[in-house]
Every structure is written in structure tokens, then in C-alpha cells.
Amino acid sequence: MDEEEDYQALFFTECQELLVELQDQLEQLEAGLGTPETVNAAFRAVHSVKGGAAAFEFQRLIGFAHAFETVMDRIRSDELALNEDVTNLLLRAADVMEQLVELAQSGSDQTPGTMERVLEELTILAADEGAPAPTPVTTDTAALPEAQGDPREVTVRVAPQPEFRTSGHDLLQLIRAAGPLGLVETKVEGEVAPLPVFDPDEWTLVWVLRFQTTSEPAEFDTLVEFYEMAAEIDIIDPHIMSEEAPTSEDRVLPVSEAPNEPQDANNPSQKPTAPATDPANPPATSPSATPSKSLRVDLVRIDRLVNLVGEMLITQSGLAQSFGDVDDANLSEVAQSVDVLSRQLRELQESVMAIRAQPVKSVFSRMPRVVRDLSDKLGKRARLVLSGEHTEVDTTVIEELSEPLMHMLRNSMDHGLEDHETRQAAGKDPIGTIELKAEHRGERVTISL
């Protein structure tokens, strides 16, 4: 696997986590339990997927996420009220985005069947005064959409900050993604410090990308927004400058919002700097909250550790047996140490096995999408009630659960629920309820539907 594939694999892994987070937040909104932070968290998830997709030029995913993001932005700024229809649309949009990620990962050029209809509805909600309509997404992934008119020269200046490297960013990815926008020249300004005082965490260079382009200004925003939290990025675009009536012919337009501290009006040469936090992406937790930390570990390494612990237990058992056959009282302390070692090894084994345990939530979170798809196809309305999502099972079991659960849900919708009219005629709730539950029973995990 080359470096490009490594970055893509990391992007798709992060997408899975972001889509689960998005699903959770939207379900809270659907249940009427949402808060402004719920909307912000959903917006951030969509924004992060869009930013990562831009680095790899997944155009359909970028375009759809842009429309989705615009609607979410209108909701969080109180320009668009949440109701049942809007929430249902957001859930269907999350389903489409999940499908687009899956298609991008498989390298398929197919288009999700409901994508055009959902995109049209998102565009209608986004196209309102104060909220620019999103750029229409094209099913042709070979090229970015181009604006009409003569080519103009656009310059993008990227000055990485100390956290650029530690955030896992790569300027080569940015330069590759810039190519389709009409990149004609890349140069570097500044000097590298002498070796005795060189500090790899201190960035003293600025990358300058020059374009001859007819692309829309918004496409340059999309290009760089993934990096704006770890770099000072300026876009010099005659199209924007003419529209915004600059006060100086040398005006540089920062991609990020203006800093919180006011600029000195008597010092026009003062250069704006990127804010410490992105206003479009407020922190996910309050200052008092301590976010949990996680570490991705290759399953092969965990399996090797499990096998090693098993071998140690066998060795310990044989050692204990050997000491048991000796009657010398002087060995009593050694025998006691062996008992302590036995207990410690059992605890180590339990801890190692716990590393392999994963909550069934990663599988359960896909099921609402299945129910919504089946509702459209079968004409039956249903709500899915999940419980026990945090029940943990071995990761190898998790991988095998998805297909059987989807098959069971299809049977439930097809044979276990009547259609809307039949339920109403029988005096039942027009919307059927399907319960999916996971729970521990002794040493077993039971999943019931």
C-alpha cells in the first residue's frame, strides 16, 4: 500500500466514525431531544467529510456534502426551522452520503438511486435569501464544474502553522487536489533555518499556488477548508475582489473568518491572522468536559498479543504443576509467587480480550437507513427503536452481524407489518414499531428483533 492509499484508508476510517456521529445527532433531532450543540455536531460531521473528500477529489461526495452542509448551516443560524419533513430529509441525506462514501471507497462510478431527488430537496431548502444555493453536483467525476467566462489568475498562499504536521496534513495532497482547478505554478517563499538551529516544528516557508482558471471562487474555498485550522491561507481572486470592492489594490482575502481581536485601523499593512478556533466549527464539548482518547490498532497486532498471552498461560500452568510435585518447604515462597503470577496473567488475558470487544452500535447504526429504504420501497411506515447499542461483542462477530440483521429487518417489514391503510383501518398506529435489542445473558450476548 503506497502513501496515497494509506491516507485514503485513514480518511474512510474517519468517515465511518463521522457518519455514526451524524446519525446519532440526527436521531436526537428526530426525537425532539436536540439542542444547538446537537445541530453544531451534525454540521461538523458533514463539514469534516466534505473537507476530507476535497483532498482526494471525490466530486460527487463534495457536491452533495456542500448542499447538506448549507442546509445544516441555515438550521444552526435559525434561518430554517426544524420540523418533521426537514428532519426526515436530513436523515435521508445522511443515508445518501453514507452510500457515496461506500462508492468512493470501492472506486465505483455509480450514483445512489435516491441521490438526485434528495439533492434537489436540499437545494430548495438551501436556496433562500442569505443562504447561497449549493453548486449543483455532477455525476461525472472526471472534472470539477467550471464557471463561464475568460480565465483569470488566482493565487493561493499557504503558510503552515506548527500544528500542521502533527495534525497529519500533507501539502502534496493539497497540490494534487489543486491541479483540476487550473494550477500552473507552485513556488516556495522563505528560507530554511541553518541545521544547528533547525526545528522541524517551526514552519518558515510559504507555499504559493498560482492558477489560470474559470472555476468559481467557492471551489477554492472547498479546496483549502480542510487545512484552514492548521495553516494561514489567503486567496487572491480578482473575481472576489471586484465583487467586494476592496479598499486596497493589494488586498488579501483570508479564507477563515476575521480574528476576534479588531485590526488596527491606523495600520493598513497589518495582516489578518487565522483565529485560534474556527467560528464555523465550534468545539464539540464544553471547556469543562474531558474528551476520551482512542487509539486505532491493527487487528493482527491484537491477535498476536492474544496468542502470546495464551502461550504464557500454558507455560504458567506447567510451571505451577512442576512446583506442585516438589515437597521442599523452601519452595513455598516460589509457589506463592507462581499463584500471584497466575492471577496477573488471568487479568492480563481479560484485559487483552476486552481490547477486541466493540459495541454493537457500529452495526445497529446502519439499520435505520435500511428501514427508511424499505419504507420507501414497500410503502410501509415504520420506526426503529434501538436499545443495548453499547453491548460489547468480539470484533470478529461484529463483522458478521450486518447481513443477518438486514435480512431480518427486511422480513420484519415485509411480513410483520401491515401497510399504512390496513393499520389505520384496524385502529392501529399508522406507523409500525420495530424493536432491535442487544443484551448480555450470562456469558452470551442475545440480539432480538
SVG drawing of the C-alpha trace seen along z (x, -y; Angstrom):
<svg xmlns="http://www.w3.org/2000/svg" viewBox="-61 -56 86 91">
<polyline fill="none" stroke="black" stroke-width="0.4" points="0.0,0.0 1.5,-3.3 1.3,-6.6 -1.8,-7.8 -3.7,-4.6 -2.6,-5.0 -4.2,-8.5 -7.3,-7.3 -7.7,-4.3 -7.4,-6.7 -10.0,-9.1 -12.5,-6.3 -12.0,-5.0 -12.7,-8.6 -15.7,-8.8 -17.2,-5.8 -16.9,-7.4 -18.2,-10.7 -21.2,-9.1 -22.1,-7.2 -21.8,-10.5 -24.0,-12.2 -26.6,-9.5 -26.7,-9.9 -27.2,-13.6 -29.9,-13.5 -31.8,-10.8 -31.8,-13.1 -33.2,-15.9 -35.9,-13.5 -36.8,-12.5 -37.1,-16.2 -34.2,-16.0 -31.8,-18.2 -30.0,-21.2 -28.0,-23.9 -24.9,-21.7 -26.6,-18.7 -27.1,-20.8 -23.5,-22.0 -22.2,-18.5 -24.1,-17.3 -22.8,-20.2 -19.2,-19.5 -19.6,-15.9 -20.8,-16.8 -18.2,-19.6 -15.4,-17.2 -16.4,-14.6 -16.6,-17.3 -13.2,-18.6 -11.5,-15.2 -13.3,-14.4 -11.8,-17.5 -8.3,-16.3 -9.0,-13.2 -11.2,-14.9 -14.4,-12.8 -16.5,-15.3 -20.0,-13.8 -19.3,-13.5 -18.0,-17.1 -21.0,-18.5 -23.6,-16.6 -21.9,-17.3 -21.8,-21.0 -25.6,-21.1 -26.1,-19.1 -23.8,-21.5 -25.6,-24.6 -28.9,-23.3 -27.4,-22.4 -25.8,-25.9 -29.2,-27.5 -30.7,-25.4 -28.0,-26.3 -28.2,-30.0 -32.1,-29.9 -32.8,-30.7 -34.6,-27.3 -36.9,-25.8 -36.7,-22.1 -39.9,-20.1 -40.7,-16.5 -40.2,-17.0 -36.8,-18.7 -35.6,-16.1 -36.7,-13.2 -34.8,-14.9 -31.7,-15.2 -31.8,-11.5 -32.2,-10.6 -29.4,-12.9 -27.2,-11.1 -28.1,-7.8 -27.1,-9.1 -23.8,-10.5 -23.0,-7.1 -23.6,-5.5 -21.4,-8.0 -18.6,-7.2 -19.0,-3.5 -19.0,-4.0 -15.9,-6.2 -14.2,-3.6 -15.0,-0.8 -13.9,-3.0 -17.4,-2.7 -18.8,-5.4 -22.4,-4.5 -24.8,-7.0 -27.1,-6.2 -30.7,-5.8 -32.2,-8.5 -29.3,-11.0 -30.8,-13.3 -34.2,-13.5 -32.6,-14.2 -30.1,-16.7 -33.0,-18.6 -34.8,-18.9 -31.7,-20.0 -31.0,-22.6 -34.6,-24.0 -34.1,-24.4 -30.6,-26.0 -31.6,-28.4 -33.1,-31.1 -32.1,-34.8 -29.0,-34.9 -28.1,-31.3 -26.5,-30.8 -27.6,-27.8 -25.1,-25.0 -23.1,-24.3 -25.0,-21.5 -23.2,-18.2 -22.3,-16.3 -22.3,-12.6 -19.2,-13.0 -16.2,-12.5 -13.6,-13.3 -13.7,-17.1 -14.8,-19.9 -17.6,-22.1 -16.3,-25.2 -17.7,-28.7 -18.3,-30.6 -16.0,-33.4 -12.4,-34.1 -9.7,-32.6 -8.4,-34.7 -5.4,-34.5 -5.9,-33.3 -3.2,-32.9 -3.5,-30.8 -0.9,-31.3 -0.5,-28.6 1.6,-29.3 1.6,-26.1 1.4,-26.6 3.3,-24.4 0.3,-22.0 0.2,-21.4 2.4,-18.3 1.0,-16.9 -2.5,-17.1 -1.5,-14.7 -1.8,-17.1 0.3,-16.8 0.9,-19.7 1.3,-17.2 -2.3,-16.2 -3.3,-19.9 -1.2,-20.4 -2.6,-17.3 -6.2,-18.4 -5.4,-21.8 -4.5,-20.5 -8.0,-20.3 -8.7,-24.0 -6.1,-25.2 -2.8,-25.1 0.0,-26.4 2.8,-27.2 3.8,-26.2 6.6,-28.0 8.0,-28.3 8.8,-31.6 11.1,-32.0 14.3,-30.4 15.0,-27.2 16.9,-27.8 20.5,-26.5 20.9,-22.9 22.2,-23.7 19.1,-25.7 16.6,-23.9 13.4,-22.9 11.0,-20.7 8.0,-22.0 8.8,-25.6 7.4,-26.4 9.3,-29.2 8.1,-28.6 5.1,-29.7 3.7,-27.7 2.3,-29.9 -0.1,-28.2 -0.9,-30.2 -3.9,-29.3 -5.2,-30.3 -8.8,-29.3 -12.5,-29.8 -13.5,-28.0 -15.9,-29.5 -14.5,-31.2 -16.4,-28.7 -14.3,-25.8 -11.1,-27.4 -12.8,-27.6 -13.6,-23.9 -10.0,-23.2 -8.4,-24.7 -11.0,-24.4 -9.7,-21.1 -6.4,-22.7 -7.5,-26.1 -7.4,-25.0 -3.6,-24.3 -2.4,-27.0 -2.9,-30.6 -4.5,-30.5 -5.0,-33.6 -6.8,-33.6 -6.2,-36.4 -9.0,-36.3 -9.9,-39.2 -13.4,-38.0 -14.0,-38.2 -12.0,-41.5 -14.1,-43.2 -17.4,-42.0 -16.4,-43.1 -15.0,-46.5 -11.6,-46.2 -10.1,-49.4 -6.5,-48.4 -5.4,-47.0 -3.1,-44.6 -5.9,-43.3 -5.6,-39.7 -8.7,-37.8 -8.3,-35.2 -10.4,-32.0 -11.1,-31.9 -13.2,-34.4 -11.7,-37.6 -9.9,-37.2 -11.7,-38.0 -9.3,-40.9 -10.1,-44.0 -7.5,-45.1 -5.6,-48.4 -7.4,-50.9 -4.3,-53.1 -2.1,-50.3 -3.5,-49.1 -0.5,-46.8 -1.4,-44.7 -2.0,-41.2 -5.0,-39.3 -4.2,-36.0 -6.2,-32.9 -8.3,-32.6 -7.4,-30.1 -10.7,-28.3 -12.8,-28.1 -16.1,-30.0 -17.8,-27.6 -16.8,-24.7 -17.2,-25.5 -15.7,-23.0 -17.7,-19.8 -17.5,-19.8 -17.7,-22.4 -14.3,-23.6 -15.0,-21.5 -15.5,-18.3 -12.5,-16.0 -12.8,-14.2 -12.0,-10.5 -9.0,-9.3 -8.9,-6.4 -6.1,-4.5 -6.6,-2.6 -4.7,0.7 -4.3,3.2 -6.3,6.3 -3.2,8.5 -1.3,7.0 -4.1,7.7 -4.3,11.3 -0.6,11.7 -0.9,10.4 -3.9,12.7 -1.8,15.7 1.1,14.6 -1.0,14.4 -2.4,17.8 1.1,19.3 2.1,17.6 -0.9,19.1 0.1,22.6 3.7,22.1 2.5,20.8 0.2,23.8 3.1,26.2 5.3,24.3 2.7,24.5 2.3,28.2 6.1,28.7 6.2,26.9 3.2,28.9 5.2,32.1 8.0,30.8 7.7,31.2 10.6,29.0 9.2,26.4 11.9,23.9 9.9,23.6 6.8,22.2 7.6,18.6 8.2,19.5 4.9,21.3 3.2,18.2 4.8,16.1 3.5,18.5 0.0,18.0 0.4,14.2 1.7,14.7 -1.4,16.8 -3.8,14.1 -1.9,11.4 -1.9,13.4 -5.7,14.0 -6.2,10.3 -4.0,9.6 -5.9,12.1 -9.2,10.5 -7.8,7.0 -6.5,8.2 -9.8,9.8 -11.6,6.6 -9.5,4.7 -11.1,6.9 -14.6,6.1 -16.6,3.5 -20.1,2.1 -22.8,3.4 -23.6,-0.3 -21.4,-0.3 -23.8,2.3 -27.0,1.0 -26.4,-2.5 -26.8,-1.2 -30.2,0.3 -32.3,-2.9 -31.1,-3.5 -32.3,0.0 -35.7,-0.7 -36.1,-4.1 -35.1,-2.5 -37.7,0.3 -40.3,-2.2 -40.0,-3.9 -40.0,-0.6 -42.8,1.1 -45.0,-1.9 -45.0,-1.0 -44.2,-3.4 -42.1,-2.2 -40.0,-3.5 -37.0,-1.5 -36.3,-1.5 -32.8,-0.6 -31.6,0.5 -28.4,2.0 -26.3,0.4 -23.3,0.3 -23.4,4.0 -19.9,5.3 -19.0,8.4 -15.8,9.6 -14.9,7.6 -15.0,10.6 -18.6,11.2 -19.4,7.5 -18.2,8.0 -20.7,10.9 -23.8,9.3 -24.7,6.8 -26.0,9.0 -28.2,11.3 -29.7,8.2 -30.6,6.6 -32.2,9.8 -34.2,10.0 -35.3,6.4 -36.5,7.0 -38.6,9.9 -40.0,7.8 -41.0,5.0 -42.3,7.3 -44.2,9.9 -44.5,8.4 -46.1,5.0 -49.3,4.1 -49.4,1.2 -50.4,-2.3 -54.1,-2.0 -54.6,1.5 -53.2,0.4 -55.4,-2.6 -58.5,-0.5 -57.6,1.9 -57.3,-1.0 -53.6,-0.7 -50.9,-3.3 -50.3,-4.1 -46.6,-3.9 -45.4,-0.4 -42.6,0.1 -39.7,2.5 -37.5,3.1 -33.9,4.2 -32.2,5.0 -28.9,6.4 -28.2,7.6 -25.9,9.8 -27.4,13.0 -24.7,14.7 -21.7,15.2 -23.7,14.8 -25.0,11.8 -28.5,12.0 -29.8,9.9 -33.6,9.8 -35.8,8.2"/>
</svg>
